[in-house]
Amino acid sequence: DTATFMIARSKGSPFKTVGMWFDLAPFSIVTLEGSGINSLKDLEGRSIGTPSADSSWAQFPALAELNGLDLKKVQQIEVSPAVRDAGLLAGKYDAATNYIASFPIIYRMAAKQGKKLKEVVPRDTPAWIDHAQ
């Protein structure tokens, strides 16, 4: 994906891209409704479940910097993509990285448990929008 490509290019990779599937980042931070996490800044003092190789996590340091989020105050809990959603619903961490293609799955899982989810969408934050234009 584009984030992985950009990281590879910054390290000297000769690859070139000829197109992109999305014009804005298709990832978000998902949390349980009522968690008190309504913005990226609200992640400070909280935990986030994410695979370390996840493209949404690869972009997260830049997003955090643009939004004044101190990543040292966010506990990253490394999880497998296969259990990320279940861990969030079980309360093992306060939020999780996610990707729009996975939304139907996690929303269905949450509904079966009588839970509601909330998305904190990085592409909707003012800092992300300012830098994407």
Salt bridges, closest charged atoms under 4 A:
GLU44 OE2 - LYS41 NZ 3.00
ASP54 OD1 - ARG84 NH1 3.33
